[in-house]
Amino acid sequence: MKINELAEKTGLTVYTIRFYEKEGLLDSRHVRREKNNYRNYSEEAIERLKFIKKLQRVDCSLSELKEILQDHDADKYSEQQRIEWIRQKIREVERKKDEYDQILGTLTWMLEYRMALMNDAQKAHALLTIRRSD
């Protein structure tokens, strides 16, 4: 199949697919060059790209993607090692969630303070005093 069809079937852009190919995430099982130098993608490419999308949804970096795909292709890890990797990703996401919760709390306070400044200087002063004591 041509790249436009692959993009349609996976929900990815042509640019993204080419980027993944350039980065080595797609190999000769997934894409072949025809005599006219056009790329021809296999059905396996669809599954590979869907797998990549799943890994990205759990916040894998490009280097992690490469490592995971290489290990997946070589069937390198045991089920227990895969479970431990998932547990590690859960811990990372929980840590990031805590950081985002702190950022959200600060932004919410900033919004309340700025709105109070516009409408009620005493309330703004009280918010500022409470914030300084935290």
DSSP file with accessible surface (Angstrom, degrees, kcal/mol):
  #  RESIDUE AA STRUCTURE BP1 BP2  ACC     N-H-->O    O-->H-N    N-H-->O    O-->H-N    TCO  KAPPA ALPHA  PHI   PSI    X-CA   Y-CA   Z-CA
    1    1 A M              0   0   29      0, 0.0    40,-3.4     0, 0.0     2,-0.1   0.000 360.0 360.0 360.0 153.6    0.0    0.0    0.0
    2    2 A K     >  -     0   0   83     38,-0.2     4,-2.1     1,-0.1     3,-0.4  -0.349 360.0-104.3 -81.6 165.5    1.1    3.6   -0.6
    3    3 A I  H  > S+     0   0   17     36,-0.3     4,-2.8     1,-0.2     5,-0.2   0.846 117.5  57.3 -63.8 -35.2    1.9    6.0    2.2
    4    4 A N  H  > S+     0   0  115      2,-0.2     4,-2.2     1,-0.2    -1,-0.2   0.912 108.8  46.6 -64.0 -39.4   -1.4    7.9    2.0
    5    5 A E  H  > S+     0   0   84     -3,-0.4     4,-2.5     2,-0.2    -2,-0.2   0.908 112.2  50.6 -67.3 -41.3   -3.4    4.8    2.5
    6    6 A L  H  X S+     0   0    0     -4,-2.1     4,-1.7     2,-0.2     6,-0.3   0.922 109.6  50.9 -61.8 -42.9   -1.2    3.8    5.4
    7    7 A A  H  X>S+     0   0   12     -4,-2.8     4,-2.0     1,-0.2     5,-0.9   0.924 111.0  48.6 -60.8 -43.6   -1.7    7.2    6.9
    8    8 A E  H  <5S+     0   0  169     -4,-2.2    -1,-0.2     1,-0.2    -2,-0.2   0.916 112.2  48.1 -63.4 -42.5   -5.4    6.9    6.6
    9    9 A K  H  <5S+     0   0   92     -4,-2.5    -1,-0.2     1,-0.2    -2,-0.2   0.758 121.1  35.4 -71.9 -25.2   -5.5    3.4    8.1
   10   10 A T  H  <5S-     0   0    7     -4,-1.7    -1,-0.2     2,-0.2    -2,-0.2   0.592 101.1-123.7-104.6 -14.9   -3.3    4.4   11.1
   11   11 A G  T  <5S+     0   0   62     -4,-2.0     2,-0.2     1,-0.3    -3,-0.2   0.655  71.4 123.8  78.1  14.4   -4.5    8.0   11.7
   12   12 A L      < -     0   0   25     -5,-0.9    -1,-0.3    -6,-0.3    -2,-0.2  -0.683  64.0-109.0-101.8 162.0   -0.9    9.3   11.4
   13   13 A T     >  -     0   0   79     -2,-0.2     4,-2.3     1,-0.1     5,-0.2  -0.512  24.2-117.5 -85.0 159.1    0.4   11.9    9.0
   14   14 A V  H  > S+     0   0   32      1,-0.2     4,-2.7     2,-0.2     5,-0.2   0.909 117.7  55.3 -58.6 -42.2    2.6   11.1    6.0
   15   15 A Y  H  > S+     0   0  174      1,-0.2     4,-2.4     2,-0.2    -1,-0.2   0.917 107.2  49.0 -58.0 -44.7    5.3   13.2    7.6
   16   16 A T  H  > S+     0   0   36      2,-0.2     4,-2.7     1,-0.2    -1,-0.2   0.923 110.3  50.3 -63.7 -43.3    5.1   11.2   10.8
   17   17 A I  H  X S+     0   0    0     -4,-2.3     4,-2.4     1,-0.2    -2,-0.2   0.933 111.5  48.1 -62.2 -44.0    5.3    7.9    9.0
   18   18 A R  H  X S+     0   0  112     -4,-2.7     4,-2.8     1,-0.2    -1,-0.2   0.894 110.3  52.8 -63.7 -38.0    8.4    9.1    7.0
   19   19 A F  H  X S+     0   0   66     -4,-2.4     4,-2.4    -5,-0.2    -2,-0.2   0.941 109.4  48.3 -62.0 -46.7    9.9   10.3   10.3
   20   20 A Y  H  <>S+     0   0    7     -4,-2.7     5,-2.5     1,-0.2     6,-0.7   0.899 112.2  49.5 -61.0 -40.3    9.4    6.9   11.9
   21   21 A E  H ><5S+     0   0   37     -4,-2.4     3,-1.5     4,-0.2    -1,-0.2   0.945 110.5  49.5 -63.9 -45.5   10.9    5.2    8.8
   22   22 A K  H 3<5S+     0   0  165     -4,-2.8    -2,-0.2     1,-0.3    -1,-0.2   0.867 109.2  53.3 -61.2 -35.5   13.9    7.6    8.9
   23   23 A E  T 3<5S-     0   0   47     -4,-2.4    -1,-0.3    -5,-0.2    -2,-0.2   0.473 119.3-111.0 -80.5  -2.7   14.4    6.8   12.6
   24   24 A G  T < 5S+     0   0   51     -3,-1.5    -3,-0.2    -4,-0.3    -2,-0.1   0.615  83.4 123.4  86.9  12.2   14.5    3.1   11.9
   25   25 A L  S   <S+     0   0    2     -5,-2.5     2,-0.4    -6,-0.2    -4,-0.2   0.723  74.6  49.5 -78.8 -20.8   11.2    2.2   13.6
   26   26 A L  S    S+     0   0    7     -6,-0.7     2,-0.2    -5,-0.2    -2,-0.2  -0.968  77.0 177.6-113.1 135.0   10.0    0.7   10.3
   27   27 A D    >>  -     0   0   53     -2,-0.4     3,-2.2     5,-0.0     4,-1.8  -0.474  50.7 -63.5-123.5-162.6   12.3   -1.7    8.6
   28   28 A S  T 34 S+     0   0   86      1,-0.3    -2,-0.0     2,-0.2     0, 0.0   0.689 127.9  61.4 -64.0 -18.7   12.3   -4.0    5.5
   29   29 A R  T 34 S+     0   0   80      1,-0.1    -1,-0.3    15,-0.1    15,-0.3   0.749 114.3  35.6 -72.3 -23.3    9.4   -6.0    6.9
   30   30 A H  T <4 S+     0   0    4     -3,-2.2    12,-2.0     1,-0.3     2,-0.4   0.711 124.4  25.3-104.1 -27.9    7.3   -2.9    6.9
   31   31 A V  E  <  -A   41   0A  16     -4,-1.8     2,-0.3    10,-0.2    -1,-0.3  -0.999  56.3-179.4-145.3 138.2    8.4   -0.9    3.8
   32   32 A R  E     -A   40   0A 157      8,-2.1     8,-3.0    -2,-0.4     2,-0.4  -0.975  27.2-121.8-133.4 150.5   10.0   -1.8    0.5
   33   33 A R  E     -A   39   0A 121     -2,-0.3     6,-0.2     6,-0.2     2,-0.1  -0.772  25.2-144.1 -91.8 134.1   11.0    0.3   -2.5
   34   34 A E    >   -     0   0   64      4,-3.0     3,-2.2    -2,-0.4    -1,-0.0  -0.351  34.8 -93.6 -85.5 174.5    9.5   -0.5   -5.8
   35   35 A K  T 3  S+     0   0  221      1,-0.3    -1,-0.1     2,-0.1    -2,-0.0   0.850 129.3  53.8 -59.0 -33.8   11.3   -0.2   -9.1
   36   36 A N  T 3  S-     0   0   90      2,-0.1    -1,-0.3     1,-0.1     3,-0.1   0.344 121.3-111.1 -84.1   8.8   10.0    3.3   -9.6
   37   37 A N  S <  S+     0   0  102     -3,-2.2     2,-0.2     1,-0.3    -2,-0.1   0.519  72.5 139.7  74.8   7.8   11.5    4.1   -6.1
   38   38 A Y        -     0   0  140      1,-0.1    -4,-3.0    -5,-0.0     2,-0.3  -0.548  56.8-112.7 -75.3 149.7    8.0    4.5   -4.5
   39   39 A R  E     -A   33   0A  63     -6,-0.2     2,-0.5    -2,-0.2   -36,-0.3  -0.652  26.1-163.1 -82.6 140.5    7.6    3.1   -1.0
   40   40 A N  E     -A   32   0A  61     -8,-3.0    -8,-2.1    -2,-0.3     2,-0.3  -0.984  10.0-153.0-125.4 118.3    5.3    0.1   -0.7
   41   41 A Y  E     -A   31   0A   4    -40,-3.4   -10,-0.2    -2,-0.5   -11,-0.1  -0.727   7.4-136.9 -98.0 140.8    4.1   -0.6    2.9
   42   42 A S    >>  -     0   0   29    -12,-2.0     3,-0.9    -2,-0.3     4,-0.7  -0.357  28.1-106.7 -86.4 169.5    3.1   -4.0    4.2
   43   43 A E  H >> S+     0   0  126      1,-0.3     4,-1.2     2,-0.2     3,-0.7   0.816 119.8  65.7 -63.6 -30.9    0.1   -4.9    6.3
   44   44 A E  H 3> S+     0   0  104    -15,-0.3     4,-2.5     1,-0.2    -1,-0.3   0.808  90.0  65.3 -60.4 -29.6    2.6   -5.4    9.1
   45   45 A A  H <> S+     0   0    0     -3,-0.9     4,-2.7   -15,-0.2    -1,-0.2   0.874  96.7  55.6 -62.4 -35.4    3.4   -1.7    9.0
   46   46 A I  H <X S+     0   0   10     -3,-0.7     4,-2.3    -4,-0.7    -1,-0.2   0.960 110.9  43.1 -61.4 -50.2   -0.2   -0.9   10.1
   47   47 A E  H  X S+     0   0  120     -4,-1.2     4,-2.3     1,-0.2    -2,-0.2   0.888 113.3  52.6 -64.0 -39.7    0.3   -3.1   13.3
   48   48 A R  H  X S+     0   0   20     -4,-2.5     4,-2.4     2,-0.2    -1,-0.2   0.935 110.9  46.4 -61.5 -46.2    3.7   -1.7   13.9
   49   49 A L  H  X S+     0   0    0     -4,-2.7     4,-2.4     1,-0.2    -2,-0.2   0.880 110.9  52.1 -68.3 -35.1    2.5    1.9   13.7
   50   50 A K  H  X S+     0   0   89     -4,-2.3     4,-2.0    -5,-0.2    -1,-0.2   0.902 109.7  50.2 -64.9 -38.8   -0.5    1.1   16.0
   51   51 A F  H  X S+     0   0   59     -4,-2.3     4,-2.3     2,-0.2    -2,-0.2   0.927 109.4  51.0 -64.1 -43.1    2.0   -0.4   18.5
   52   52 A I  H  X S+     0   0    0     -4,-2.4     4,-2.5     1,-0.2    -2,-0.2   0.924 108.3  52.3 -60.2 -43.7    4.1    2.8   18.3
   53   53 A K  H  X S+     0   0   57     -4,-2.4     4,-2.0     1,-0.2    -1,-0.2   0.907 108.3  51.2 -61.1 -39.9    1.0    4.9   18.9
   54   54 A K  H  X S+     0   0  125     -4,-2.0     4,-0.8     1,-0.2    -1,-0.2   0.922 110.3  48.9 -62.0 -44.1    0.2    2.8   22.0
   55   55 A L  H ><>S+     0   0   12     -4,-2.3     5,-1.4     1,-0.2     3,-0.7   0.884 109.4  52.1 -65.4 -36.7    3.7    3.3   23.4
   56   56 A Q  H ><5S+     0   0   81     -4,-2.5     3,-2.0     1,-0.2    -1,-0.2   0.864 101.4  60.8 -67.3 -34.4    3.6    7.0   22.7
   57   57 A R  H 3<5S+     0   0  172     -4,-2.0    -1,-0.2     1,-0.3    -2,-0.2   0.741 102.4  52.9 -65.1 -21.5    0.3    7.3   24.7
   58   58 A V  T <<5S-     0   0   63     -4,-0.8    -1,-0.3    -3,-0.7    -2,-0.2   0.111 126.7-103.0-100.3  21.7    2.2    5.9   27.7
   59   59 A D  T < 5 +     0   0   75     -3,-2.0     2,-0.4     1,-0.2    -3,-0.2   0.847  58.7 168.5  69.4  40.0    4.8    8.7   27.3
   60   60 A C      < -     0   0   12     -5,-1.4    -1,-0.2     4,-0.1     2,-0.1  -0.692  28.1-133.7 -83.3 135.9    7.6    6.8   25.7
   61   61 A S     >  -     0   0   51     -2,-0.4     4,-2.8     1,-0.1     5,-0.2  -0.302  28.6-100.8 -77.1 170.3   10.4    8.9   24.3
   62   62 A L  H  > S+     0   0   58      1,-0.2     4,-2.5     2,-0.2     5,-0.2   0.917 125.1  49.9 -60.5 -42.3   11.9    8.2   20.8
   63   63 A S  H  > S+     0   0   82      1,-0.2     4,-2.3     2,-0.2    -1,-0.2   0.907 111.2  49.2 -66.1 -38.0   14.9    6.4   22.4
   64   64 A E  H  > S+     0   0   40      2,-0.2     4,-3.1     1,-0.2     5,-0.3   0.915 109.2  53.3 -64.6 -41.9   12.6    4.3   24.5
   65   65 A L  H  X S+     0   0    1     -4,-2.8     4,-2.8     1,-0.2     5,-0.2   0.935 109.5  48.0 -56.6 -47.4   10.5    3.5   21.4
   66   66 A K  H  X S+     0   0   69     -4,-2.5     4,-2.4     1,-0.2    -1,-0.2   0.933 114.6  45.4 -60.2 -46.4   13.6    2.3   19.5
   67   67 A E  H  X S+     0   0  100     -4,-2.3     4,-2.7     2,-0.2     5,-0.2   0.936 114.1  48.1 -64.2 -45.8   14.7    0.2   22.4
   68   68 A I  H  X S+     0   0   31     -4,-3.1     4,-2.9     1,-0.2    -2,-0.2   0.923 112.8  48.1 -62.7 -43.8   11.3   -1.3   23.1
   69   69 A L  H  X S+     0   0    2     -4,-2.8     4,-2.8    -5,-0.3    -1,-0.2   0.906 112.1  48.9 -66.6 -39.3   10.8   -2.2   19.4
   70   70 A Q  H  X S+     0   0  130     -4,-2.4     4,-2.0    -5,-0.2    -2,-0.2   0.938 115.1  44.7 -63.0 -45.5   14.2   -3.8   19.1
   71   71 A D  H  X>S+     0   0   14     -4,-2.7     5,-2.3     2,-0.2     4,-0.6   0.887 113.2  51.1 -65.6 -38.3   13.6   -5.8   22.2
   72   72 A H  H ><5S+     0   0   95     -4,-2.9     3,-0.8    -5,-0.2    -2,-0.2   0.930 110.5  48.6 -63.3 -45.8   10.1   -6.7   21.0
   73   73 A D  H 3<5S+     0   0   62     -4,-2.8    -1,-0.2     1,-0.3    -2,-0.2   0.869 116.8  41.9 -63.3 -36.5   11.5   -7.8   17.6
   74   74 A A  H 3<5S-     0   0   72     -4,-2.0    -1,-0.3    -5,-0.2    -2,-0.2   0.488 103.1-131.7 -88.2  -4.0   14.1  -10.0   19.3
   75   75 A D  T <<5 +     0   0  115     -3,-0.8    -3,-0.2    -4,-0.6    -4,-0.1   0.926  51.5 157.6  50.1  49.6   11.7  -11.2   21.9
   76   76 A K      < +     0   0  128     -5,-2.3     2,-0.3    -6,-0.1    -4,-0.1   0.789  39.7  65.0 -78.1 -33.2   14.4  -10.3   24.4
   77   77 A Y  S    S-     0   0   71     -6,-0.3     2,-0.1     1,-0.1     0, 0.0  -0.709  73.2-125.5-105.0 151.2   12.5   -9.9   27.7
   78   78 A S     >  -     0   0   56     -2,-0.3     4,-2.0     1,-0.1     5,-0.2  -0.316  34.8-105.3 -78.1 167.6   10.5  -12.2   29.8
   79   79 A E  H  > S+     0   0  124      1,-0.2     4,-2.4     2,-0.2     5,-0.2   0.892 122.6  55.9 -62.3 -37.1    7.0  -11.5   30.8
   80   80 A Q  H  > S+     0   0  114      1,-0.2     4,-2.2     2,-0.2    -1,-0.2   0.904 106.6  49.7 -63.2 -39.8    8.2  -10.6   34.3
   81   81 A Q  H  > S+     0   0   95      2,-0.2     4,-2.1     1,-0.2    -1,-0.2   0.887 110.0  50.8 -66.9 -37.5   10.6   -8.0   32.8
   82   82 A R  H  X S+     0   0   74     -4,-2.0     4,-2.2     2,-0.2    -2,-0.2   0.906 109.3  51.3 -65.4 -40.4    7.7   -6.5   30.8
   83   83 A I  H  X S+     0   0   62     -4,-2.4     4,-2.5     1,-0.2    -2,-0.2   0.922 109.3  50.4 -62.4 -42.0    5.6   -6.3   33.9
   84   84 A E  H  X S+     0   0   81     -4,-2.2     4,-2.3     2,-0.2    -1,-0.2   0.894 108.2  52.7 -65.0 -38.1    8.3   -4.5   35.7
   85   85 A W  H  X S+     0   0   73     -4,-2.1     4,-2.4     2,-0.2    -1,-0.2   0.933 109.3  49.6 -62.4 -42.6    8.7   -2.0   32.8
   86   86 A I  H  X S+     0   0   90     -4,-2.2     4,-2.3     1,-0.2    -2,-0.2   0.923 109.8  50.9 -63.3 -42.3    5.0   -1.3   33.0
   87   87 A R  H  X S+     0   0  123     -4,-2.5     4,-2.2     1,-0.2    -1,-0.2   0.902 109.2  51.3 -60.6 -41.2    5.2   -0.8   36.8
   88   88 A Q  H  X S+     0   0   83     -4,-2.3     4,-2.3     2,-0.2    -1,-0.2   0.917 108.9  50.3 -62.9 -42.6    8.1    1.6   36.2
   89   89 A K  H  X S+     0   0   10     -4,-2.4     4,-2.6     1,-0.2    -2,-0.2   0.898 107.9  54.0 -63.7 -37.5    6.0    3.6   33.6
   90   90 A I  H  X S+     0   0   86     -4,-2.3     4,-2.7     1,-0.2    -1,-0.2   0.935 108.6  48.9 -61.3 -44.3    3.1    3.8   36.1
   91   91 A R  H  X S+     0   0  127     -4,-2.2     4,-2.3     1,-0.2    -2,-0.2   0.912 111.1  50.3 -62.3 -41.1    5.5    5.3   38.7
   92   92 A E  H  X S+     0   0   41     -4,-2.3     4,-2.5     2,-0.2    -1,-0.2   0.924 111.5  47.6 -62.3 -43.9    6.8    7.8   36.2
   93   93 A V  H  X S+     0   0   72     -4,-2.6     4,-2.8     1,-0.2    -2,-0.2   0.912 110.8  51.5 -65.7 -40.6    3.2    8.8   35.2
   94   94 A E  H  X S+     0   0  110     -4,-2.7     4,-2.2     2,-0.2    -1,-0.2   0.908 110.2  49.5 -62.7 -40.6    2.2    9.2   38.9
   95   95 A R  H  X S+     0   0  120     -4,-2.3     4,-2.1     2,-0.2    -2,-0.2   0.942 112.6  46.9 -63.6 -44.1    5.2   11.4   39.5
   96   96 A K  H  X S+     0   0   59     -4,-2.5     4,-2.8     1,-0.2    -2,-0.2   0.891 109.2  55.0 -65.2 -37.3    4.4   13.6   36.5
   97   97 A K  H  X S+     0   0  118     -4,-2.8     4,-2.7     2,-0.2    -1,-0.2   0.925 106.7  50.8 -61.9 -42.7    0.8   13.7   37.6
   98   98 A D  H  X S+     0   0   94     -4,-2.2     4,-2.0     2,-0.2    -1,-0.2   0.915 110.8  49.2 -60.1 -42.5    1.9   15.0   41.0
   99   99 A E  H  X S+     0   0   89     -4,-2.1     4,-2.3     1,-0.2    -2,-0.2   0.926 112.0  47.9 -63.4 -43.6    4.0   17.7   39.3
  100  100 A Y  H  X S+     0   0  154     -4,-2.8     4,-3.1     1,-0.2    -2,-0.2   0.877 108.0  55.3 -65.5 -36.8    1.1   18.7   37.1
  101  101 A D  H  X S+     0   0   75     -4,-2.7     4,-2.3     2,-0.2    -1,-0.2   0.909 108.9  48.2 -61.7 -40.1   -1.2   18.8   40.1
  102  102 A Q  H  X S+     0   0  140     -4,-2.0     4,-2.2     2,-0.2    -2,-0.2   0.923 112.6  48.0 -65.5 -43.3    1.2   21.3   41.7
  103  103 A I  H  X S+     0   0   90     -4,-2.3     4,-2.8     2,-0.2     5,-0.2   0.932 111.6  50.5 -62.3 -44.4    1.4   23.4   38.6
  104  104 A L  H  X S+     0   0  104     -4,-3.1     4,-2.7     1,-0.2    -2,-0.2   0.907 108.9  51.9 -61.1 -41.2   -2.4   23.4   38.3
  105  105 A G  H  X S+     0   0   36     -4,-2.3     4,-2.3     2,-0.2    -1,-0.2   0.921 111.2  47.1 -61.8 -43.0   -2.7   24.5   41.9
  106  106 A T  H  X S+     0   0   57     -4,-2.2     4,-2.7     2,-0.2    -2,-0.2   0.934 113.1  48.0 -64.8 -45.0   -0.4   27.4   41.3
  107  107 A L  H  X S+     0   0   97     -4,-2.8     4,-2.5     2,-0.2    -2,-0.2   0.902 110.6  51.9 -64.0 -38.9   -2.1   28.5   38.1
  108  108 A T  H  X S+     0   0   61     -4,-2.7     4,-2.6    -5,-0.2    -1,-0.2   0.934 111.2  47.2 -63.0 -44.4   -5.5   28.3   39.8
  109  109 A W  H  X S+     0   0   46     -4,-2.3     4,-2.9     1,-0.2     5,-0.2   0.931 110.6  52.2 -62.3 -44.2   -4.3   30.5   42.7
  110  110 A M  H  X S+     0   0   90     -4,-2.7     4,-2.6     1,-0.2    -1,-0.2   0.911 110.7  48.3 -59.0 -41.5   -2.8   32.9   40.2
  111  111 A L  H  X S+     0   0  106     -4,-2.5     4,-2.6     2,-0.2     5,-0.2   0.942 112.2  47.9 -64.3 -47.3   -6.1   33.2   38.4
  112  112 A E  H  X S+     0   0   98     -4,-2.6     4,-2.4     1,-0.2    -2,-0.2   0.915 113.3  49.0 -59.4 -43.2   -8.0   33.7   41.6
  113  113 A Y  H  X S+     0   0   37     -4,-2.9     4,-2.5     2,-0.2    -2,-0.2   0.938 112.3  46.7 -63.9 -47.6   -5.6   36.4   42.7
  114  114 A R  H  X S+     0   0  156     -4,-2.6     4,-1.4    -5,-0.2    -1,-0.2   0.896 113.5  48.7 -64.4 -38.2   -5.7   38.3   39.4
  115  115 A M  H  X S+     0   0   99     -4,-2.6     4,-1.4    -5,-0.2    -1,-0.2   0.906 111.3  50.4 -68.0 -38.4   -9.4   38.1   39.3
  116  116 A A  H  X S+     0   0    6     -4,-2.4     4,-4.1    -5,-0.2     8,-0.4   0.891 104.8  57.7 -65.7 -38.8   -9.6   39.4   42.9
  117  117 A L  H  < S+     0   0   72     -4,-2.5    -1,-0.2     1,-0.2    -2,-0.2   0.884 108.8  46.6 -57.3 -38.1   -7.3   42.2   42.1
  118  118 A M  H  < S+     0   0  154     -4,-1.4    -1,-0.2    -5,-0.2    -2,-0.2   0.822 129.4  21.1 -72.5 -31.2   -9.7   43.4   39.4
  119  119 A N  H  < S+     0   0  130     -4,-1.4     2,-0.2     1,-0.2    -2,-0.2   0.716 131.9  17.0-112.5 -29.6  -12.8   43.1   41.6
  120  120 A D     X  -     0   0   73     -4,-4.1     4,-2.3    -5,-0.2     3,-0.2  -0.708  50.2-170.7-155.9  95.3  -11.8   43.2   45.3
  121  121 A A  H  > S+     0   0   74      1,-0.2     4,-2.5    -2,-0.2     5,-0.2   0.844  90.8  55.4 -60.3 -34.9   -8.4   44.4   46.5
  122  122 A Q  H  > S+     0   0  166      2,-0.2     4,-2.4     1,-0.2    -1,-0.2   0.919 108.3  47.5 -65.2 -42.4   -9.1   43.2   50.1
  123  123 A K  H  > S+     0   0  122     -3,-0.2     4,-2.7     2,-0.2    -2,-0.2   0.916 111.3  51.8 -64.4 -40.2   -9.8   39.7   48.9
  124  124 A A  H  X S+     0   0    1     -4,-2.3     4,-2.4    -8,-0.4    -2,-0.2   0.923 109.7  49.3 -61.2 -44.0   -6.6   39.8   46.7
  125  125 A H  H  X S+     0   0  123     -4,-2.5     4,-2.5     1,-0.2    -1,-0.2   0.914 111.0  50.1 -62.3 -41.0   -4.6   40.9   49.7
  126  126 A A  H  X S+     0   0   45     -4,-2.4     4,-2.7     2,-0.2    -2,-0.2   0.913 110.2  49.9 -64.1 -42.4   -6.1   38.1   51.8
  127  127 A L  H  X S+     0   0   24     -4,-2.7     4,-2.5     1,-0.2    -1,-0.2   0.907 111.4  49.2 -61.2 -41.7   -5.2   35.5   49.1
  128  128 A L  H  X S+     0   0   35     -4,-2.4     4,-2.2     2,-0.2    -2,-0.2   0.916 111.3  49.0 -64.9 -42.2   -1.7   36.8   48.9
  129  129 A T  H  X S+     0   0   70     -4,-2.5     4,-1.4     2,-0.2    -2,-0.2   0.929 112.5  47.8 -63.6 -43.5   -1.3   36.6   52.7
  130  130 A I  H  X S+     0   0  100     -4,-2.7     4,-0.7     1,-0.2     3,-0.3   0.922 111.2  51.4 -63.7 -42.8   -2.7   33.1   52.8
  131  131 A R  H >< S+     0   0   84     -4,-2.5     3,-0.9     1,-0.2    -1,-0.2   0.889 107.1  53.0 -62.9 -40.5   -0.3   32.0   49.9
  132  132 A R  H 3< S+     0   0  184     -4,-2.2    -1,-0.2     1,-0.2    -2,-0.2   0.819 106.1  53.9 -66.3 -27.4    2.7   33.5   51.7
  133  133 A S  H 3<        0   0   95     -4,-1.4    -1,-0.2    -3,-0.3    -2,-0.2   0.630 360.0 360.0 -82.9 -11.7    1.9   31.5   54.8
  134  134 A D    <<        0   0  143     -3,-0.9    -3,-0.1    -4,-0.7    -4,-0.0  -0.173 360.0 360.0 -71.7 360.0    1.8   28.2   52.8
